[in-house]
Amino acid sequence: MDNKIRVGDKIKFLDFEGGGKVISILENMYTILTNEGFEEKHSINTIIKVDDELEKSLKSTYIPDGFRKITNRVEKNSIFKSKTQLVWEIDIHIENLLENFHHMTNHEIINYQLDKCENIIHKALKTKIYKLVIIHGKGQGVLRQEVHNLLYSFRLDFKDSDYIRYSGGATDVFFV
């Protein structure tokens, strides 16, 4: 793929969600018609050209029921070329997994949540994703600890997710 950005190219923003189409270029300033219909000026360092083939393949990537793709993020601190990487997010709060769980004991609930978590880990290992965000909540930390034990058993790299975004109630799992 030719990474040079030209008028007419589709782009994504590096610093925030969204993108658009390049409508003019003046030195290192690009005028972008955003997907929302606004014209904005951005420097070359804040945008990346969209690879149409990669976009199509990411959109067609299977995401299991109960999960949602957050975004196709761009790694901008990489020493290699910037690349679009798939990130999945799963919220394993029981109310997001089951409509009727009030008859279950706490032990049954945690086991159900861990089974769902294990299933998505297996699917993530088979798929070319970069990161999985597991939202477990803060609570008393029982589910978090059980999720971490599960991740240790898979020998996966993980860390607590961004505190500002998830308030300490999520874990990032890396598949590299």
Summary of the structure (lengths in Angstrom):
residues: 176
radius of gyration: 19.5
end to end distance: 22.9
largest distance: 64.8
contacts: 446
relative contact order: 0.11
helix: 30%
strand: 31%
